[in-house]
Amino acid sequence: MAQQLDLVDFIAGLPMPVAAAPQANPLDLLPRRPTAWERLVAHVPAEDVRISVSSTWTRVVVEQLREDGRGDLLFATGKIRSDDVPPDLIWPEPCRLILMTAASAIRIHERWCLEEAPGTGLTNTFRFAQQQHADRATVSQQLHLLGEEQS
């Protein structure tokens, strides 16, 4: 005798399309900053964020905002200072520059692929890749080498 499936069992047995996981907002991966700074940089899109990893970082300044001939600095103490930026400054584009350790950059890179930011005039500067899950190999290796320099 043929076994008859009821409608619930039939529907439960249908293959379900796998919904693509929504992409996170890469800005959510950045360190939290004082409210005044967060308001100042709130308009900066992810594609204008740069992450700088340096073995000579003093940890005095943790972020910079460069735009419209102005440079704002966020100090580790939470103080914000604004200055006029000379036109010959090595930074050619408006951006939010975040200074961090290699370990912090690696944690971000594990969740959202970073890529080298070309033409910045600074070495070891990265930006968020267009795709959250792009190829991570080259930047992973570079960040791990920077981490060894920092330890």
C-alpha positions in Angstrom: 0.0 0.0 0.0 1.4 3.4 -1.0 2.1 5.7 1.9 0.4 9.0 1.6 2.1 12.3 2.7 0.0 14.9 4.2 0.4 18.5 3.0 2.5 19.6 5.9 5.1 16.8 5.4 5.1 17.6 1.7 5.8 21.3 2.2 8.4 20.5 4.8 10.2 18.3 2.4 10.5 20.9 -0.4 14.0 22.4 -0.8 14.1 25.9 0.5 16.1 28.5 -1.3 19.0 29.7 0.9 18.6 33.4 1.5 21.8 35.3 1.1 23.0 36.7 4.4 22.6 40.4 4.4 25.9 42.3 4.2 26.8 44.0 7.4 27.7 47.7 7.3 31.5 47.8 7.5 31.3 51.0 9.5 29.8 48.9 12.4 33.1 47.2 12.7 35.0 50.3 13.5 35.9 51.3 17.1 33.4 53.3 19.0 34.4 56.9 19.6 33.2 59.8 21.7 29.8 61.1 20.7 31.2 64.5 19.4 33.5 62.6 17.1 30.9 60.2 15.9 28.7 63.2 14.9 31.6 64.8 13.1 32.3 61.7 11.0 28.7 60.4 10.6 28.5 61.6 7.0 31.6 59.8 5.9 30.7 56.7 3.8 32.5 53.4 4.1 34.3 53.9 0.8 36.0 57.1 2.2 37.4 55.3 5.3 41.1 54.5 5.4 42.7 52.3 8.0 46.4 53.0 8.7 48.6 50.4 10.5 52.1 51.6 11.4 54.9 50.2 13.6 55.7 53.8 14.6 52.2 54.8 15.6 52.5 56.8 18.9 48.8 56.2 19.9 48.4 59.9 20.7 46.1 60.5 17.7 43.6 57.8 16.9 41.7 59.3 14.0 41.8 62.1 11.4 39.1 63.6 9.3 40.4 65.3 6.2 38.0 67.3 4.0 37.4 70.8 2.6 40.8 72.2 3.5 40.3 71.2 7.1 41.8 68.5 9.2 40.2 67.3 12.4 42.2 65.1 14.9 40.8 62.9 17.5 43.3 62.3 20.3 43.3 59.1 22.5 42.2 61.4 25.4 38.9 62.2 23.5 40.0 65.8 22.7 39.2 67.0 19.1 41.4 69.6 17.4 40.6 71.2 14.1 43.3 72.8 11.8 43.5 74.1 8.3 45.3 71.6 6.1 47.9 72.9 3.7 47.1 72.2 0.0 50.3 70.2 -0.5 49.4 67.7 2.2 50.3 64.2 1.2 46.7 63.0 1.6 45.1 63.7 -1.8 41.5 62.8 -1.0 38.9 63.6 1.6 38.7 60.7 4.1 38.3 59.5 7.6 41.7 58.0 8.5 41.7 55.6 11.4 45.0 54.7 13.0 45.1 51.2 14.7 47.2 48.2 15.6 47.6 45.3 13.2 45.7 43.1 15.6 42.7 45.5 15.4 42.9 45.7 11.6 43.1 41.9 11.5 39.9 41.6 13.5 38.1 43.9 11.0 39.6 42.1 8.0 38.3 38.8 9.3 34.7 40.2 9.2 35.0 42.5 6.1 37.8 42.2 3.6 40.2 45.0 3.5 42.3 46.0 0.5 45.3 48.2 0.0 44.3 51.9 -0.5 46.4 52.9 -3.5 47.7 56.4 -4.1 47.4 57.6 -0.5 51.1 58.5 -0.1 51.1 56.4 3.1 52.3 52.8 3.4 50.2 50.2 5.0 46.9 52.0 4.5 43.8 50.0 3.7 40.1 50.5 2.8 37.0 48.4 2.9 36.7 46.1 -0.2 33.6 46.4 -2.3 32.7 42.9 -1.4 32.5 41.8 2.2 34.0 38.3 1.3 36.6 39.2 -1.3 40.0 37.4 -1.4 41.8 38.1 1.9 45.1 36.3 1.4 47.4 39.1 0.4 46.2 41.6 3.0 46.1 38.9 5.7 49.7 38.2 5.1 50.6 41.9 5.1 48.7 42.5 8.4 50.3 39.6 10.1 53.8 40.8 9.1 52.8 44.3 10.5 51.6 42.6 13.7 55.1 41.0 14.1 56.7 44.4 13.7 54.5 45.9 16.3 55.1 43.2 18.9 
